[in-house]
Amino acid sequence: MSPLSDDISACAELVQKSDPDRFLAVMSIAPEQRAPLFVLYAFNLEIARAAWASQEPMVGQMRLQFWRDVVESAAGDAAARAHDVARPLTQLIREKKLDTEALDQMITARWWDLNKDGFDSEDAFQQHLQATYGNLLWLTAQALGAGVDTKELLINLGAAYGLASWFQAVPELEKHNRQPLYDGRPTAIVELAQTALTDLKTAKPPRAPWVMALRTAWQAEPLLKLAGKEPKRVADGTLALSEFHKKSRLFLKTMTGRA
């Protein structure tokens, strides 16, 4: 994929505007690795905001169905949709033979955003993290060359990383009458954070160029540690790193070449 194409630029601009931390992370890796990540992160934004585009659930359903159709047609030889994100996504799916089942699972998981029902179990909550954050990490790594033998590792890693971002989103989701946590008690938050940290500690991604897909989770570990020590930050919306801590951590990873 050409990193200079208009479609890639449009995807990058969308990520820069709506997901600035991920944009910074992508810009910190090698230029030749950026285009696939911008496309997948732009796709993630499109499906993530589908439910919030209107008060009518049917509008959100139609938007999600559009993306399901894009993924389905990309698996065949139909012409790509004339859309700034759908077009490069179709090309990426075909060039990299991306896991279309994982893409479809990401879309399906977003139906949760359309209703106000909570998770009916802790397992259901974990499955949601795997379907969204986990599949996104797997797909970005796959686009950079990861093989199917790493899929389970990456989905579990993505879910652990994603928990930090989910914790940060809790106040906004609650403001929109959603129930983002199966158990929102401080003790439960501490347990979730500690389990995720253990998963990160025990995971051993191999040395390979695709590990740069993990760079976008550069804040996850310190955020999970903070949630484990001060769980009330999740509810009051103060779970965040200082700008200095955040940027210095990314700078250090960039300088040392670590994901």
GUKOLRO-29736 format. One record per residue: x, y, z of N, C-alpha, C in turn. Coordinates in steps of 0.1 Angstrom, whole numbers, padded with zeros to 4 digits, always signed. Atoms other than C-alpha are relative to their C-alpha. Example, Ala and Ser with C-alpha at 12.3 -4.5 7.8 and 13.67 -1.06 7.14 Angstrom:
<recs>
+0009-0012+0000+0123-0045+0078+0009+0012+0000 -0009-0011+0000+0137-0011+0071-0008+0011+0008 
</recs>
This chain:
<recs>
+0009-0012+0000+0000+0000+0000+0009+0012+0000 -0008-0012+0001+0014+0034-0009-0004+0009+0012 +0003-0009-0012+0018+0056+0022-0003+0014-0004 +0003-0013+0005+0013+0086+0000-0014+0002-0007 +0013-0001+0007-0021+0078-0014-0010+0009+0007 +0010-0009-0006-0051+0101-0008-0008-0007+0011 +0008+0008-0010-0070+0073+0010+0008-0002+0013 -0007+0002-0012-0042+0066+0034+0001+0013+0008 +0000-0014-0007-0039+0104+0041-0013+0003+0007 +0013-0002-0006-0076+0105+0048-0001-0008+0013 +0000+0008-0012-0073+0076+0072+0008+0006+0011 -0010-0006-0009-0043+0092+0089-0006+0012+0007 +0006-0012-0005-0062+0125+0093-0012-0004+0010 +0011+0004-0009-0092+0107+0108+0006-0005+0014 -0006+0005-0013-0070+0089+0134+0006+0012+0008 -0006-0011-0007-0051+0121+0142-0011+0008+0007 +0011-0008-0005-0084+0139+0148-0007-0007+0012 +0009+0007-0009-0103+0112+0167+0007-0009+0010 -0007+0009-0008-0076+0090+0182+0015+0004+0001 -0013-0006+0001-0046+0112+0187+0012-0008+0007 -0011+0008-0007-0026+0089+0211+0004-0011-0010 -0003+0010+0010-0028+0061+0185+0008+0006-0012 -0007-0007+0011-0017+0086+0158+0015+0002+0004 -0014-0002-0004+0014+0095+0178+0008-0013+0000 -0007+0013+0000+0022+0059+0183+0004-0005-0014 -0002+0004+0014+0019+0051+0146+0011+0008-0006 -0011-0009+0006+0041+0081+0137+0013-0003+0006 -0013+0003-0006+0068+0067+0160+0006-0012-0005 -0006+0013+0006+0073+0035+0140+0005+0003-0014 -0006-0002+0014+0090+0030+0106-0011+0004-0010 +0010-0005+0010+0072+0049+0078-0006-0011-0008 +0005+0011+0009+0068+0017+0057-0011-0008+0008 +0010+0008-0008+0047+0002+0086-0013+0007+0003 +0011-0008-0005+0023+0030+0091-0013-0001-0008 +0012+0000+0008-0002+0028+0062-0010-0011+0005 +0010+0009-0005-0018-0005+0073-0007+0003+0013 +0005-0004-0013-0022+0007+0108-0010+0011+0000 +0009-0011+0002-0038+0039+0098-0013-0004-0006 +0012+0005+0006-0063+0020+0077-0009-0007+0010 +0008+0008-0010-0073-0004+0105-0004+0008+0011 +0004-0009-0010-0074+0023+0131-0012+0009-0004 +0012-0008+0005-0097+0044+0109-0012-0009-0001 +0011+0010+0001-0119+0013+0103-0006-0001+0015 +0004+0002-0014-0120+0008+0141-0008+0013+0005 +0007-0013-0004-0131+0045+0146-0014+0000-0007 +0013+0000+0008-0158+0041+0119-0011-0009+0007 +0009+0009-0006-0174+0011+0136-0003+0004+0015 +0002-0004-0014-0169+0025+0171-0010+0011+0002 +0009-0012-0001-0188+0057+0164-0014-0003-0007 +0013+0003+0007-0216+0040+0144-0012+0001+0009 +0011+0000-0010-0238+0036+0175-0004+0014+0005 +0003-0013-0006-0235+0072+0185-0003+0011-0011 +0003-0009+0011-0243+0087+0151-0014+0006+0000 +0014-0004-0001-0280+0090+0159-0007-0006+0012 +0008+0005-0012-0306+0085+0187-0007-0013-0005 +0008+0012+0005-0322+0058+0164+0010-0012-0001 -0009+0012+0001-0306+0024+0169+0001-0006-0015 +0000+0005+0014-0316+0015+0133+0011+0006-0009 -0011-0007+0007-0292+0041+0120+0014-0006+0002 -0012+0007-0004-0264+0025+0139+0001-0014-0006 +0000+0013+0006-0274-0009+0127+0003+0001-0015 -0003-0001+0014-0273+0003+0091+0015+0003-0003 -0015-0004+0002-0238+0018+0095+0008-0013+0002 -0008+0013-0003-0225-0015+0110-0002-0010-0011 +0003+0010+0011-0242-0035+0082+0008+0005-0012 -0008-0005+0011-0224-0012+0057+0014-0006+0001 -0014+0005-0002-0190-0023+0072+0000-0015-0001 +0001+0015+0002-0201-0059+0073+0000-0003-0015 +0001+0002+0014-0209-0057+0036+0014+0003-0006 -0013-0004+0006-0175-0040+0029+0010-0012+0002 -0009+0011-0004-0156-0069+0047-0004-0012-0009 +0004+0011+0008-0177-0095+0029+0003+0001-0014 -0004-0002+0014-0172-0080-0005+0015-0001-0003 -0015+0000+0001-0135-0076+0001+0005-0015-0001 -0004+0014+0000-0133-0114+0006-0002-0006-0014 +0002+0004+0013-0145-0117-0030+0008+0009-0010 -0007-0008+0010-0136-0098-0062-0009+0012-0003 +0008-0011+0003-0163-0071-0060+0008+0013+0001 -0006-0013+0000-0153-0035-0066-0001+0006+0014 +0000-0007-0013-0143-0015-0035-0010+0011+0000 +0009-0011-0002-0168+0009-0021+0007+0013-0001 -0006-0014+0002-0162+0046-0030-0001+0007+0014 +0000-0005-0013-0154+0055+0006+0015+0001+0005 -0014-0003-0004-0122+0070+0021+0007-0011+0008 -0005+0011-0009-0118+0041+0046-0003-0014-0006 +0004+0013+0006-0137+0013+0028+0009-0004-0011 -0008+0003+0012-0116+0015-0003+0014-0005+0004 -0013+0006-0004-0081+0011+0014-0001-0012+0008 +0002+0012-0008-0095-0014+0038-0002-0012-0009 +0002+0011+0009-0107-0036+0009+0014-0004-0006 -0013+0003+0006-0072-0033-0007+0009-0007+0010 -0009+0006-0010-0055-0042+0026-0005-0014+0003 +0005+0013-0002-0078-0072+0032+0006-0010-0011 -0004+0008+0011-0069-0085-0002+0015-0002-0001 -0014+0000+0000-0032-0077-0001+0006-0009+0011 -0006+0007-0011-0025-0091+0033-0008-0012+0004 +0008+0012-0003-0052-0118+0033-0004+0001+0015 +0004-0003-0014-0065-0103+0066-0011-0010+0004 +0009+0009-0006-0086-0124+0089-0014+0007+0000 +0013-0007+0001-0121-0114+0078-0010-0004+0011 +0008+0004-0011-0137-0134+0106+0002+0009+0012 -0003-0009-0011-0119-0112+0131-0005+0014-0002 +0006-0013+0003-0130-0081+0113-0015+0000+0002 +0014+0001-0002-0166-0093+0114-0003-0001+0015 +0002+0001-0014-0163-0101+0151+0001+0014+0006 -0001-0014-0005-0152-0065+0157-0013+0008-0003 +0013-0007+0003-0183-0052+0139-0011-0005+0008 +0011+0006-0008-0206-0076+0157+0000+0005+0014 -0002-0004-0014-0192-0066+0191-0006+0014+0002 +0005-0014-0001-0203-0030+0183-0015+0001+0002 +0014+0000-0002-0239-0040+0185-0003+0003+0015 +0002-0002-0014-0234-0038+0223-0002+0015+0002 +0002-0014-0002-0231+0000+0219-0014+0005-0003 +0014-0004+0004-0266+0001+0204-0011-0002+0011 +0010+0003-0010-0284-0011+0235+0006+0005+0014 -0004-0004-0013-0283-0003+0272+0001-0011+0010 -0001+0012-0008-0280-0038+0285+0015-0001+0005 -0013+0002-0005-0250-0046+0307+0005-0014-0004 -0005+0014+0002-0228-0077+0304-0006-0009+0010 +0006+0009-0009-0244-0107+0319+0009-0009+0008 -0010+0007-0008-0212-0122+0332+0014+0006-0003 -0013-0004+0002-0175-0115+0336+0006-0005-0013 -0005+0006+0012-0168-0139+0308-0005+0008-0013 +0006-0007+0011-0191-0119+0285+0008+0013-0002 -0008-0012+0000-0171-0087+0294+0013-0003-0007 -0013+0003+0006-0138-0104+0286-0001-0003-0015 +0001+0003+0014-0151-0117+0253-0002+0012-0008 +0001-0013+0007-0161-0082+0244+0014+0007-0002 -0013-0005+0001-0126-0070+0251+0008-0007-0011 -0007+0008+0010-0112-0098+0230-0005+0003-0014 +0006-0003+0013-0136-0091+0201+0004+0013-0006 -0002-0014+0004-0128-0054+0200+0015+0002+0000 -0014-0003-0001-0093-0046+0213+0009-0012-0004 -0008+0011+0004-0080-0081+0209+0001-0003-0014 +0000+0002+0015-0090-0086+0173+0007+0012-0007 -0007-0011+0006-0077-0051+0165+0015-0002+0001 -0015+0002-0001-0042-0059+0178+0004-0012-0009 -0004+0012+0009-0042-0093+0160+0000+0005-0015 +0000-0004+0014-0052-0076+0127+0011+0009-0004 -0011-0009+0003-0027-0048+0129+0013-0008-0001 -0012+0008+0000+0000-0073+0137+0001-0009-0013 +0001+0008+0012-0012-0096+0109+0004+0009-0013 -0003-0009+0011-0010-0066+0085+0015+0003-0001 -0014-0003+0000+0026-0062+0095+0008-0013-0002 -0007+0013+0003+0034-0099+0089-0001-0011+0010 +0002+0011-0010+0023-0119+0120-0007-0011-0006 +0007+0012+0005+0013-0154+0113-0011-0005+0009 +0012+0004-0008-0018-0172+0125+0004-0007+0013 -0005+0006-0012+0003-0190+0151+0001+0010+0012 -0001-0010-0011+0004-0157+0171-0014+0005+0003 +0014-0006-0001-0034-0151+0169-0005+0000+0014 +0005+0001-0013-0043-0163+0203+0007+0009+0010 -0009-0008-0008-0014-0146+0220-0004+0015-0002 +0002-0014+0003-0022-0113+0203-0015+0005+0004 +0014-0003-0004-0060-0114+0210+0000+0002+0015 +0000-0001-0014-0053-0120+0247+0008+0012+0005 -0007-0012-0003-0027-0093+0248-0008+0013-0003 +0008-0011+0004-0050-0069+0230-0011+0003+0011 +0011-0001-0010-0078-0076+0256+0006+0006+0013 -0007-0005-0013-0053-0069+0285+0003+0015-0002 -0003-0014+0002-0041-0037+0269-0013+0008-0001 +0012-0007+0002-0076-0027+0260-0007+0003+0012 +0007-0003-0012-0088-0029+0295+0003+0014+0006 -0004-0014-0004-0069+0003+0303-0008+0010-0007 +0008-0010+0008-0086+0022+0275-0015-0001+0004 +0014+0002-0004-0120+0007+0286-0002+0007+0013 +0001-0007-0013-0114+0019+0322-0002+0015-0002 +0000-0015+0002-0108+0054+0308-0014+0004-0006 +0013-0004+0007-0141+0053+0288-0012-0002+0009 +0011+0003-0009-0162+0042+0318-0009+0012+0003 +0009-0011-0004-0175+0076+0329-0008+0005-0012 +0008-0004+0012-0185+0086+0293-0011-0010-0004 +0010+0010+0003-0203+0053+0287-0011+0001+0010 +0011-0001-0010-0222+0057+0320-0008+0012-0002 +0007-0012+0003-0231+0092+0310-0011-0002-0011 +0010+0003+0011-0249+0077+0280-0008-0012+0004 +0009+0010-0005-0267+0052+0302+0004-0014-0004 -0005+0014+0002-0245+0022+0294+0005-0005+0013 -0005+0007-0012-0233-0003+0319+0013-0007-0004 -0013+0005+0006-0196-0008+0309+0007-0011+0008 -0007+0011-0008-0185-0031+0338-0010-0009+0006 +0009+0010-0006-0201-0063+0349+0000+0002+0015 -0001-0003-0014-0188-0054+0384+0009+0012+0002 -0007-0013-0001-0178-0018+0390+0005+0003+0014 -0006-0003-0014-0168-0021+0427+0015+0002-0001 -0015-0002+0000-0133-0009+0435+0008-0013+0001 -0007+0013-0001-0123-0044+0445+0001-0008-0013 +0001+0007+0013-0134-0058+0412+0009+0006-0010 -0009-0008+0009-0115-0031+0393+0014-0004+0003 -0013+0003-0004-0084-0039+0412+0004-0014-0005 -0002+0013+0005-0088-0076+0404+0002-0001-0015 -0001+0000+0015-0093-0069+0367+0014+0005-0004 -0012-0006+0003-0063-0047+0366+0012-0009+0003 -0011+0009-0004-0040-0072+0384+0000-0012-0010 +0000+0011+0010-0051-0100+0361+0006+0004-0013 -0005-0005+0013-0044-0079+0330+0015+0002+0001 -0014-0002-0002-0010-0070+0344+0008-0013+0000 -0006+0013+0000-0002-0106+0350+0001-0006-0014 +0000+0005+0014-0012-0115+0314+0011+0007-0008 -0010-0008+0007+0011-0087+0301+0014-0005+0004 -0013+0004-0005+0040-0099+0323+0004-0014-0006 -0003+0014+0004+0037-0136+0312+0001-0001-0015 +0000+0001+0014+0032-0129+0275+0014+0003-0005 -0013-0001+0006+0063-0133+0254+0000+0001-0015 +0000-0001+0015+0059-0119+0219+0014-0002-0006 -0013+0002+0006+0087-0130+0196+0006+0013-0006 -0006-0011+0007+0112-0106+0181-0003+0000-0015 +0003+0000+0014+0098-0097+0148-0005+0014-0004 +0005-0013+0004+0089-0065+0128-0014+0003+0004 +0014-0003-0003+0052-0069+0135-0003+0004+0014 +0003-0003-0014+0056-0064+0172-0002+0015+0002 +0003-0015-0001+0055-0026+0164-0014+0003+0001 +0014-0002-0002+0018-0031+0163-0004+0002+0015 +0003-0002-0014+0020-0032+0201+0004+0014+0005 -0004-0013-0004+0035+0003+0202-0012+0009+0005 +0011-0008-0004+0000+0018+0204-0005-0002+0014 +0004+0002-0014-0005+0003+0238+0010+0004+0010 -0011-0004-0009+0024+0021+0253-0004+0006+0013 +0005-0005-0013+0003+0036+0281-0007-0010+0009 +0008+0010-0007-0015+0004+0291+0005-0004+0013 -0005+0005-0012+0008-0009+0317+0000+0010+0012 +0001-0009-0011+0012+0022+0338-0015+0004+0004 +0014-0003-0003-0026+0029+0335-0006-0011+0008 +0005+0011-0008-0034-0006+0348+0005+0000+0014 -0006-0001-0014-0010-0002+0377-0007+0011+0008 +0007-0011-0007-0027+0031+0385-0014-0004+0004 +0013+0004-0004-0061+0016+0384+0000-0010+0011 -0002+0010-0011-0049-0013+0406+0002+0007+0014 -0003-0007-0012-0037+0012+0432-0011+0010+0004 +0010-0010-0003-0064+0038+0429-0012-0002-0009 +0011+0004+0008-0095+0021+0415-0011+0011-0002 +0011-0010+0001-0118+0051+0422+0003+0010-0012 -0003-0008+0011-0100+0069+0394-0008-0004-0013 +0008+0005+0011-0120+0047+0370-0014+0007-0001 +0013-0006-0001-0153+0060+0382-0001+0015-0001 +0001-0014+0001-0144+0096+0385+0007+0006-0012 -0005-0005+0013-0127+0099+0351+0014+0006+0001 -0014-0006-0002-0091+0107+0364+0011-0010-0003 -0010+0010+0003-0074+0076+0352+0008+0004-0013 -0008-0005+0011-0047+0092+0330+0014+0002+0005 -0014-0003-0003-0010+0097+0328+0002+0015-0003 -0003-0013+0003+0005+0131+0329+0006+0001-0014 -0005-0002+0014+0015+0146+0295+0015-0004+0000 -0015+0002-0001+0052+0144+0306+0002-0015+0000 -0002+0015-0001+0049+0107+0316-0004-0007-0013 +0005+0006+0012+0029+0098+0285+0010+0002-0011 -0009-0003+0011+0052+0115+0260+0015-0005+0002 -0014+0005-0002+0085+0105+0277+0000-0015-0001 +0001+0014+0001+0074+0069+0278+0000-0004-0015 +0000+0003+0014+0067+0069+0241+0013+0004-0006 -0013-0004+0005+0099+0088+0234+0011-0011+0003 -0009+0010-0004+0119+0062+0253-0001-0013-0009 +0002+0012+0008+0103+0033+0234+0005+0002-0014 -0004-0003+0014+0110+0051+0201+0015-0001-0001 -0014-0001+0001+0146+0057+0209+0007-0014+0002 -0006+0013-0002+0152+0021+0221-0005-0010-0010 +0005+0009+0010+0132+0005+0193-0009-0011+0006 +0008+0010-0007+0110-0014+0218-0015+0003-0003 +0014-0002+0002+0073-0020+0212-0007+0005+0013 
</recs>
